[in-house]
Amino acid sequence: MNTAKILLGFVAGAAIGGILGVLFAPDKGTETRRKLAEKSSDLSDTLRDKFGDFVDGVKDNFTSAKNRAEDLADKGTSAFNKMKSDKGNAMA
């Protein structure tokens, strides 16, 4: 299963659980609204952090793939130049 889907499911479940817990708590309306505001703020902070981690992971994977492609291109260029040089030396 995709890590992003697992993470999204966990965060959504935590948010729903938090909201239901606050809604069914025997508090005054003002206290319930304050708790909801705090929970939503916490949730948005968590989502922002997790999204930042996800973006960082994507950047790292992209950089790694780019470096591997550059290494492969360098190896191919070196092999081509060596082959070209060997062919030139064989003709001389």
Rosetta constraint file for C-alpha pairs under 8 A:
AtomPair CA 1 CA 5 HARMONIC 7.27 0.50
AtomPair CA 1 CA 6 HARMONIC 7.27 0.50
AtomPair CA 2 CA 6 HARMONIC 6.49 0.50
AtomPair CA 3 CA 7 HARMONIC 6.09 0.50
AtomPair CA 4 CA 8 HARMONIC 6.01 0.50
AtomPair CA 5 CA 9 HARMONIC 6.02 0.50
AtomPair CA 6 CA 10 HARMONIC 6.15 0.50
AtomPair CA 7 CA 11 HARMONIC 6.18 0.50
AtomPair CA 8 CA 12 HARMONIC 5.97 0.50
AtomPair CA 9 CA 13 HARMONIC 5.96 0.50
AtomPair CA 10 CA 14 HARMONIC 6.11 0.50
AtomPair CA 11 CA 15 HARMONIC 6.10 0.50
AtomPair CA 11 CA 43 HARMONIC 7.85 0.50
AtomPair CA 11 CA 47 HARMONIC 7.60 0.50
AtomPair CA 12 CA 16 HARMONIC 6.11 0.50
AtomPair CA 13 CA 17 HARMONIC 5.99 0.50
AtomPair CA 14 CA 18 HARMONIC 6.02 0.50
AtomPair CA 15 CA 19 HARMONIC 6.11 0.50
AtomPair CA 15 CA 39 HARMONIC 7.81 0.50
AtomPair CA 15 CA 40 HARMONIC 7.89 0.50
AtomPair CA 15 CA 43 HARMONIC 6.70 0.50
AtomPair CA 16 CA 20 HARMONIC 6.07 0.50
AtomPair CA 17 CA 21 HARMONIC 5.99 0.50
AtomPair CA 18 CA 22 HARMONIC 6.23 0.50
AtomPair CA 18 CA 39 HARMONIC 6.99 0.50
AtomPair CA 19 CA 23 HARMONIC 6.07 0.50
AtomPair CA 19 CA 36 HARMONIC 6.71 0.50
AtomPair CA 19 CA 39 HARMONIC 7.49 0.50
AtomPair CA 20 CA 24 HARMONIC 6.13 0.50
AtomPair CA 21 CA 25 HARMONIC 6.17 0.50
AtomPair CA 22 CA 32 HARMONIC 6.32 0.50
AtomPair CA 22 CA 35 HARMONIC 6.79 0.50
AtomPair CA 22 CA 36 HARMONIC 6.82 0.50
AtomPair CA 23 CA 32 HARMONIC 6.86 0.50
AtomPair CA 25 CA 32 HARMONIC 7.84 0.50
AtomPair CA 27 CA 31 HARMONIC 6.07 0.50
AtomPair CA 27 CA 32 HARMONIC 6.08 0.50
AtomPair CA 28 CA 32 HARMONIC 6.16 0.50
AtomPair CA 29 CA 33 HARMONIC 6.09 0.50
AtomPair CA 30 CA 34 HARMONIC 6.17 0.50
AtomPair CA 31 CA 35 HARMONIC 6.18 0.50
AtomPair CA 32 CA 36 HARMONIC 6.11 0.50
AtomPair CA 33 CA 37 HARMONIC 6.12 0.50
AtomPair CA 34 CA 38 HARMONIC 6.24 0.50
AtomPair CA 35 CA 39 HARMONIC 6.07 0.50
AtomPair CA 36 CA 40 HARMONIC 6.01 0.50
AtomPair CA 37 CA 41 HARMONIC 6.08 0.50
AtomPair CA 38 CA 42 HARMONIC 6.12 0.50
AtomPair CA 39 CA 43 HARMONIC 6.01 0.50
AtomPair CA 40 CA 44 HARMONIC 6.07 0.50
AtomPair CA 41 CA 45 HARMONIC 6.19 0.50
AtomPair CA 42 CA 46 HARMONIC 6.15 0.50
AtomPair CA 43 CA 47 HARMONIC 6.07 0.50
AtomPair CA 44 CA 48 HARMONIC 5.99 0.50
AtomPair CA 45 CA 49 HARMONIC 6.16 0.50
AtomPair CA 46 CA 50 HARMONIC 6.10 0.50
AtomPair CA 47 CA 51 HARMONIC 5.92 0.50
AtomPair CA 48 CA 52 HARMONIC 6.09 0.50
AtomPair CA 49 CA 53 HARMONIC 6.22 0.50
AtomPair CA 50 CA 54 HARMONIC 6.12 0.50
AtomPair CA 51 CA 55 HARMONIC 6.11 0.50
AtomPair CA 52 CA 56 HARMONIC 6.10 0.50
AtomPair CA 53 CA 57 HARMONIC 6.15 0.50
AtomPair CA 54 CA 58 HARMONIC 6.26 0.50
AtomPair CA 55 CA 59 HARMONIC 6.15 0.50
AtomPair CA 56 CA 60 HARMONIC 6.13 0.50
AtomPair CA 57 CA 61 HARMONIC 6.14 0.50
AtomPair CA 58 CA 62 HARMONIC 6.06 0.50
AtomPair CA 59 CA 63 HARMONIC 6.05 0.50
AtomPair CA 60 CA 64 HARMONIC 6.08 0.50
AtomPair CA 61 CA 65 HARMONIC 6.11 0.50
AtomPair CA 62 CA 66 HARMONIC 6.00 0.50
AtomPair CA 63 CA 67 HARMONIC 6.09 0.50
AtomPair CA 64 CA 68 HARMONIC 6.22 0.50
AtomPair CA 65 CA 69 HARMONIC 6.13 0.50
AtomPair CA 66 CA 70 HARMONIC 6.15 0.50
AtomPair CA 67 CA 71 HARMONIC 6.14 0.50
AtomPair CA 68 CA 72 HARMONIC 6.14 0.50
AtomPair CA 69 CA 73 HARMONIC 6.09 0.50
AtomPair CA 70 CA 74 HARMONIC 6.11 0.50
AtomPair CA 71 CA 75 HARMONIC 6.17 0.50
AtomPair CA 72 CA 76 HARMONIC 6.13 0.50
AtomPair CA 73 CA 77 HARMONIC 6.10 0.50
AtomPair CA 74 CA 78 HARMONIC 6.07 0.50
AtomPair CA 75 CA 79 HARMONIC 6.07 0.50
AtomPair CA 76 CA 80 HARMONIC 6.08 0.50
AtomPair CA 77 CA 81 HARMONIC 6.08 0.50
AtomPair CA 78 CA 82 HARMONIC 6.05 0.50
AtomPair CA 79 CA 83 HARMONIC 6.04 0.50
AtomPair CA 80 CA 84 HARMONIC 6.03 0.50
AtomPair CA 81 CA 85 HARMONIC 5.97 0.50
AtomPair CA 82 CA 86 HARMONIC 5.98 0.50
AtomPair CA 83 CA 87 HARMONIC 6.11 0.50
AtomPair CA 84 CA 88 HARMONIC 6.23 0.50
AtomPair CA 85 CA 89 HARMONIC 6.17 0.50
AtomPair CA 86 CA 90 HARMONIC 6.13 0.50
AtomPair CA 87 CA 91 HARMONIC 6.39 0.50
AtomPair CA 88 CA 92 HARMONIC 6.43 0.50
